[in-house]
């Protein structure tokens, strides 16, 4: 059975005032029977904030930075594009999430109003695989192999949905948004993935969108065989044939990933543990037809100006106030696939990836210390404004950038990877900003549930999985680096158009 987790939010711890650790708002990511957002366990909702916190407030109250919409718009140099009328007009960003959120339409309106953003021209929700039956009145706190779904999983997805919708909108404020919800249940084994595949095929076949962003994934090694992964690829093949771009978060456990107890069938979420003691990567980010989006740490002032160059996202437990031996709280997923061989577009980085598909391809903001504000009223643990991070943030951010490039090109750009690697070969003027510092090495504590802010009992419980270092060129921590959108967007439109 595959260990299926949501990729979206794995980056912000639940902290108490002054940076003291408190129980996480959402428990640790669940196991194979369902697709759970990477955001699970990394959401800060101290005091059910009624206003979006500022950077100064987060630094004072929680000891970490957080950012609002205008700060990331400035950091990624979107103003020159907006001034030219390039805000995503006529494009549709497709977001795929299990369960979705019943409050997302009104939550997006509140987010926009308090962030000073226009509402999207069109915001629609569809459920191609049937109605969403899980809700706050029928979810449960105790796992049962026959259901109903766990509330922690349900609320993890409402948080994920809020993050995905709100922050893709930040980057392309006048793009349409289509939220595709799937009614996954815990009794279906890996059928959570087939539902998503069917839903994405529906979107592609009915020409409903231009770019699909996915904030979920599964450790390649938790599938029964490579053939099982290949059996789930039809939506990506279909998207490539129809010129639709597909993105995926690269994961939040750096050089490794979650595993589950094979004897359990990976059905009980409690059997999902961090982490594999050897290098591991997530699918679908490893799929050659998918652009994998890794994570960086932004360091911005109150206006959104950089105070230091971006670096690999690699937050420590001490960053979020956990005492005891220090382990990794979250880091940019990346490495080399054990399923897919090196695709042609990576031939010029063969010295880095060897004979395998290497990930990620590009990277955007994901750090806990540099989280983004989001708004979700369905999750009672958030109850309004919270802060969040992870590569679940990075993929929707990049989907907005792609929507801007689609607008400039005047059509869908399709599979980006060949163009992206050609751009990187041909110089800095194309808006790719290399990352030169940081690593995605991952140290986990065997005896601690990291996503619940547990202290590690002893340094003897620490296991380090060596990762990959940023080097100012292509690497398996941040891919080619991050983007200066004012340059990157027109360049991508040229190369992929």
Residue pairs with C-beta under 8 A, 6 or more apart in sequence:
1 32
1 33
1 189
1 190
1 222
1 224
1 260
1 262
1 265
1 266
1 267
2 32
2 190
2 193
2 218
2 219
2 222
2 223
2 224
2 228
2 266
3 31
3 32
3 218
3 219
3 222
3 257
3 258
3 259
3 260
3 266
3 272
4 31
4 32
4 33
4 34
4 35
4 36
4 190
4 192
4 193
4 216
4 217
4 218
5 29
5 30
5 31
5 35
5 36
5 37
5 38
5 40
5 216
5 217
5 218
5 258
5 272
6 29
6 35
6 36
6 37
6 38
6 39
6 40
6 97
6 98
6 156
6 157
6 160
6 215
6 216
6 217
6 392
7 37
7 38
7 214
7 215
7 216
7 217
7 248
7 249
7 250
7 251
7 252
7 282
7 285
7 333
7 390
7 391
7 392
7 395
8 37
8 38
8 39
8 160
8 163
8 164
8 215
8 216
8 249
8 390
8 391
8 392
8 393
8 395
8 396
9 37
9 38
9 39
9 40
9 42
9 43
9 156
9 159
9 160
9 163
9 215
9 388
9 389
9 390
9 392
9 393
10 29
10 38
10 39
10 40
10 41
10 42
10 251
10 252
10 253
10 330
10 389
10 390
10 391
10 392
10 451
11 39
11 42
11 252
11 295
11 313
11 315
11 329
11 330
11 366
11 367
11 368
11 371
11 388
11 389
11 390
11 391
11 392
11 393
12 42
12 43
12 44
12 320
12 368
12 371
12 386
12 387
12 388
12 389
12 390
13 21
13 24
13 41
13 42
13 44
13 320
13 321
13 322
13 329
13 368
13 451
13 453
14 22
14 23
14 24
14 25
14 41
14 43
14 44
14 45
14 46
14 381
14 453
15 21
15 22
15 44
15 46
15 62
15 63
15 64
15 320
15 321
15 453
16 22
16 46
16 321
17 46
17 47
17 61
17 62
18 61
18 62
18 63
19 61
19 62
19 63
19 64
19 320
19 321
20 321
21 320
21 321
21 322
21 323
21 453
22 46
22 453
23 452
23 453
24 41
24 42
24 43
24 451
24 452
24 453
25 43
25 44
25 45
25 159
25 379
25 381
25 382
25 386
26 39
26 40
26 41
26 42
26 43
26 152
26 155
26 156
26 159
26 379
26 381
27 40
27 41
27 152
27 269
27 451
27 452
28 40
28 41
28 269
28 272
28 274
28 449
28 450
28 451
28 452
29 36
29 37
29 38
29 40
29 41
29 156
29 258
29 269
29 272
29 451
30 36
30 40
30 150
30 152
30 153
30 156
30 269
30 272
31 258
31 260
31 264
31 266
31 267
31 268
31 269
31 270
31 271
31 272
32 189
32 190
32 218
32 222
32 260
32 265
32 266
32 267
32 272
33 186
33 187
33 188
33 189
33 192
33 266
33 267
33 269
34 98
34 149
34 153
34 184
34 185
34 186
34 188
34 192
34 269
35 98
35 184
35 192
35 193
35 196
35 216
36 98
36 153
36 156
36 157
36 216
36 269
37 97
37 156
37 157
37 159
37 160
37 215
37 216
37 392
38 160
38 215
38 216
38 217
38 249
38 251
38 252
38 390
38 391
38 392
39 156
39 159
39 160
39 163
39 215
39 388
39 390
39 392
40 152
40 153
40 156
40 159
40 160
40 451
41 450
41 451
41 452
42 252
42 330
42 368
42 388
42 389
42 390
42 451
43 159
43 379
43 381
43 382
43 386
43 387
43 388
44 62
44 371
44 386
44 387
44 388
45 379
45 381
45 382
45 383
45 384
45 385
45 386
46 61
46 62
48 382
48 383
48 384
49 384
49 385
49 386
50 384
50 385
51 114
51 385
52 68
52 114
52 115
52 373
52 375
52 385
53 61
53 66
53 373
53 385
53 387
54 66
54 68
54 302
55 65
55 66
55 67
55 68
55 71
55 300
55 301
55 302
56 302
57 66
58 64
58 65
58 66
58 371
58 387
59 65
62 387
63 319
63 320
63 321
64 319
64 320
64 368
64 369
64 370
64 371
65 299
65 300
65 369
65 370
65 371
66 370
66 371
66 372
66 373
66 387
67 75
67 298
67 300
67 304
67 365
67 370
67 371
67 372
67 373
68 115
68 372
68 373
69 115
69 116
69 117
69 170
69 373
70 115
70 116
70 304
71 300
71 302
71 303
71 304
72 167
72 170
72 171
72 298
72 304
72 365
72 372
72 397
73 79
73 82
73 170
73 171
73 304
74 300
74 303
74 304
74 305
75 298
75 300
75 304
75 305
75 306
75 365
76 171
76 364
76 397
76 401
76 483
76 484
76 485
77 484
77 485
77 486
77 487
78 171
78 404
78 485
78 486
79 486
80 486
81 87
81 404
81 485
81 486
81 489
82 173
86 404
86 407
86 408
86 489
87 172
87 173
87 174
87 175
87 404
87 407
88 171
88 172
88 173
88 174
88 175
88 400
88 403
88 404
88 406
88 407
89 121
89 174
89 175
89 407
90 407
91 172
91 175
91 176
91 210
91 211
91 403
91 404
91 406
91 407
92 122
92 175
92 176
92 177
92 178
92 208
92 209
92 210
92 403
93 168
93 169
93 172
93 175
93 176
93 177
93 178
93 209
93 210
93 211
93 213
93 396
93 399
93 400
93 403
94 178
94 180
94 200
94 203
94 208
94 209
94 210
94 211
94 212
94 213
95 161
95 164
95 165
95 168
95 177
95 178
95 179
95 180
95 212
95 213
95 396
95 399
96 180
96 182
96 196
96 199
96 200
96 212
96 213
96 214
96 216
97 157
97 160
97 161
97 164
97 179
97 180
97 181
97 182
97 215
98 157
98 181
98 182
98 183
98 184
98 192
98 195
98 196
98 216
99 132
99 134
99 149
99 153
99 154
99 157
99 158
99 161
99 181
99 182
99 183
99 184
100 125
100 127
100 132
100 157
100 158
100 161
100 179
100 181
101 107
101 157
101 158
101 161
101 162
101 376
101 378
102 135
102 158
102 378
103 158
103 376
103 377
103 378
104 125
104 158
104 161
104 162
104 165
104 179
105 123
105 125
106 377
107 162
107 166
107 375
107 376
107 377
107 378
108 119
108 120
108 123
108 165
108 166
108 169
108 375
109 119
110 375
110 377
111 117
111 162
111 166
111 169
111 374
111 375
112 118
112 119
112 169
114 375
115 170
115 373
117 169
117 170
117 173
118 173
118 174
120 169
120 173
120 174
120 175
120 176
120 177
121 174
121 175
121 176
122 176
122 177
123 165
123 176
123 177
123 179
124 176
124 177
124 178
124 179
125 178
125 179
125 180
125 181
126 178
126 179
126 180
126 181
126 208
127 180
127 181
127 182
127 183
128 180
128 182
128 198
128 199
128 202
128 203
129 182
129 183
129 195
129 198
129 199
130 183
131 183
132 181
132 183
133 183
134 148
134 149
134 154
134 183
134 185
135 154
136 151
136 154
136 378
136 380
138 148
139 148
139 149
139 150
139 151
139 153
139 154
139 155
140 148
140 149
140 150
140 151
141 150
141 151
141 152
143 150
143 186
143 268
143 269
143 270
144 186
145 186
145 187
145 267
145 268
146 187
147 185
147 186
147 187
148 185
148 186
149 184
149 185
149 186
150 186
150 269
152 269
153 186
153 269
155 378
155 379
155 380
155 381
158 376
158 378
158 379
159 374
159 376
159 379
159 382
159 386
159 388
160 215
160 392
161 179
161 181
161 376
162 374
162 375
162 376
163 215
163 372
163 374
163 388
163 392
163 393
163 396
164 179
164 213
164 215
164 392
164 395
164 396
165 177
165 179
165 396
166 374
166 375
167 372
167 374
167 393
167 396
167 397
167 400
168 175
168 177
168 213
168 396
168 397
168 399
168 400
168 403
169 175
169 177
169 400
170 397
170 400
171 396
171 397
171 398
171 399
171 400
171 401
171 403
171 404
171 485
172 399
172 400
172 401
172 403
172 404
175 400
175 403
175 407
178 203
178 208
178 209
180 199
180 200
180 202
180 203
182 192
182 195
182 196
182 199
183 195
184 191
184 192
184 195
186 267
188 195
189 265
189 267
190 223
190 228
193 218
193 232
194 232
196 214
196 216
196 235
197 232
197 234
197 235
200 212
200 235
200 238
200 239
200 246
201 234
201 235
201 238
202 208
203 209
203 212
203 244
204 235
204 238
204 239
204 242
204 244
205 238
205 242
207 242
209 244
210 244
210 245
210 402
210 403
210 406
210 412
210 413
211 244
211 245
211 246
211 247
211 399
211 402
211 403
211 406
211 412
212 239
212 244
212 245
212 246
212 247
212 399
213 247
213 248
213 395
213 396
213 398
213 399
214 246
214 247
214 248
214 249
214 284
214 290
214 395
215 248
215 249
215 391
215 392
215 395
215 396
216 248
216 249
217 248
217 249
217 250
217 251
217 282
217 283
217 284
217 285
217 333
218 282
218 283
219 257
219 258
219 259
219 276
219 280
219 281
219 282
220 229
220 280
220 281
220 282
220 283
220 286
220 337
220 338
220 339
221 257
221 259
221 276
221 280
221 338
222 258
222 259
222 260
222 266
223 229
223 283
226 338
226 339
229 283
229 339
233 287
233 289
235 246
236 246
236 284
236 287
236 289
236 290
237 289
239 245
239 246
239 289
239 414
239 415
240 246
240 289
240 414
240 415
242 412
242 414
243 411
243 412
243 413
243 414
244 412
244 414
245 291
245 402
245 406
245 412
245 413
245 414
245 415
245 416
246 284
246 289
246 290
246 291
246 415
247 290
247 291
247 292
247 293
247 395
247 398
247 399
247 402
248 282
248 284
248 285
248 287
248 290
248 291
248 292
248 293
248 395
249 282
249 285
249 292
249 293
249 333
249 390
249 391
249 392
249 394
249 395
250 281
250 282
250 285
250 292
250 293
250 294
250 295
250 332
250 333
250 334
250 359
250 360
250 391
250 394
251 257
251 281
251 282
251 285
251 333
251 334
251 391
252 295
252 330
252 331
252 332
252 333
252 366
252 390
252 391
252 392
253 274
253 275
253 280
253 328
253 330
253 331
253 333
253 442
253 444
254 314
254 328
254 330
254 331
254 332
254 333
254 334
254 440
254 441
254 442
254 465
254 467
254 477
255 279
255 280
255 331
255 334
255 335
255 440
255 441
255 442
255 465
255 466
255 467
255 468
256 275
256 276
256 277
256 278
256 279
256 280
256 442
256 444
256 465
257 275
257 276
257 280
257 281
257 282
257 333
258 272
258 273
258 274
258 275
258 276
259 272
259 273
259 275
259 276
259 280
260 266
260 271
260 272
260 273
261 271
261 273
264 271
266 272
274 444
274 450
274 451
275 442
275 444
275 463
275 465
276 465
277 463
277 465
278 465
279 335
279 336
279 465
279 466
279 467
280 335
281 333
281 334
281 335
281 336
281 337
281 338
281 359
282 333
282 359
283 337
283 339
284 290
285 292
285 293
285 333
285 359
285 360
286 292
286 337
286 339
286 340
286 357
286 359
287 340
287 357
288 340
288 343
288 345
288 357
288 417
289 415
289 417
291 361
291 362
291 398
291 415
291 416
291 417
291 420
292 334
292 359
292 360
292 361
292 362
292 479
293 360
293 361
293 362
293 363
293 364
293 391
293 394
293 395
293 397
293 398
294 313
294 332
294 333
294 334
294 359
294 360
294 361
294 362
294 363
294 364
294 366
294 391
294 394
294 440
294 477
294 478
294 479
295 312
295 313
295 331
295 332
295 333
295 363
295 364
295 365
295 366
295 367
295 389
295 390
295 391
295 393
295 394
295 478
296 310
296 311
296 312
296 313
296 332
296 363
296 364
296 365
296 366
296 367
296 394
296 435
296 478
296 482
297 310
297 311
297 312
297 313
297 314
297 315
297 365
297 366
297 367
297 369
297 370
297 438
298 306
298 310
298 365
298 367
298 370
299 306
299 307
299 308
299 310
299 370
300 306
300 307
300 370
301 307
309 435
309 436
309 437
310 433
310 435
310 481
310 482
311 435
311 436
311 437
311 438
311 470
312 331
312 332
312 435
312 437
312 438
312 439
312 440
312 469
312 470
312 477
312 478
313 330
313 331
313 332
313 363
313 366
313 367
313 389
313 391
313 438
313 440
314 328
314 331
314 332
314 438
314 439
314 440
314 441
315 328
315 329
315 330
315 331
315 367
315 368
315 369
316 326
316 327
316 328
316 329
317 324
317 326
317 327
317 328
317 329
317 450
317 453
317 456
318 326
319 329
319 368
319 369
320 329
320 368
320 453
321 453
322 329
322 450
322 453
322 454
322 455
323 455
324 455
324 456
324 457
325 445
325 455
325 456
325 458
325 459
325 461
325 462
326 443
326 456
327 443
327 444
327 445
327 448
327 450
327 456
327 462
328 441
328 442
328 443
328 444
328 450
329 368
329 450
330 366
330 367
330 368
330 389
330 390
331 440
331 441
331 442
331 467
332 360
332 363
332 366
332 391
332 440
332 477
332 478
333 359
333 360
333 391
333 440
334 358
334 359
334 360
334 440
334 467
334 468
334 475
334 476
334 477
334 478
334 479
335 358
335 359
335 467
335 468
335 476
336 353
336 354
336 356
336 357
336 358
336 359
336 476
337 356
337 357
337 358
337 359
338 356
339 357
340 356
340 357
341 355
341 356
341 357
342 350
342 353
342 354
342 355
342 356
342 357
342 358
343 357
343 417
344 418
345 417
345 418
345 420
345 421
346 353
346 357
346 358
346 421
348 421
348 425
349 358
349 421
349 474
352 358
352 474
352 475
352 476
353 476
358 474
358 476
359 476
359 479
360 476
360 477
360 478
360 479
361 416
361 417
361 420
361 421
361 479
361 480
362 398
362 420
362 432
362 478
362 479
362 480
362 481
362 482
362 483
363 394
363 435
363 477
363 478
363 479
363 481
363 482
364 393
364 394
364 395
364 397
364 398
364 482
364 483
365 372
365 389
365 393
365 394
365 397
366 389
366 390
366 391
366 392
366 393
366 394
367 389
368 389
370 389
371 387
371 388
371 389
372 387
372 388
372 389
372 393
373 385
373 386
373 387
374 385
374 386
374 387
374 388
375 384
375 385
375 386
376 382
376 384
376 386
377 383
377 384
398 483
401 483
401 485
401 488
401 489
401 492
402 413
402 416
402 492
404 485
404 489
405 413
405 488
405 489
405 490
405 492
405 493
405 496
406 412
406 413
406 493
408 489
408 490
408 493
409 493
409 494
409 496
409 497
410 497
411 497
413 419
413 492
413 493
413 496
413 497
414 496
416 492
416 496
418 496
419 492
419 495
419 496
420 480
420 492
420 495
420 496
421 480
422 495
423 430
423 431
423 432
423 488
423 491
423 492
423 495
424 430
424 432
424 474
424 480
428 434
429 487
429 491
430 487
430 488
430 491
430 495
431 483
431 484
431 485
431 486
431 487
431 488
431 489
431 491
431 492
432 480
432 481
432 482
432 483
432 484
432 488
433 481
433 482
433 483
433 484
434 470
434 472
434 473
434 480
434 481
435 470
435 472
435 475
435 477
435 478
435 481
435 482
436 470
436 471
436 472
437 470
438 469
438 470
438 477
438 478
439 467
439 468
439 469
439 470
439 477
440 467
440 468
440 476
440 477
441 464
441 465
441 466
441 467
441 468
442 464
442 465
442 467
443 462
443 463
443 464
443 465
444 450
444 462
444 463
444 465
445 454
445 456
445 457
445 461
445 462
445 463
446 461
446 462
446 463
447 456
447 457
447 458
447 461
448 454
448 455
448 456
448 457
448 461
456 462
467 476
467 477
468 475
468 476
468 477
469 475
469 477
470 477
470 478
473 480
474 480
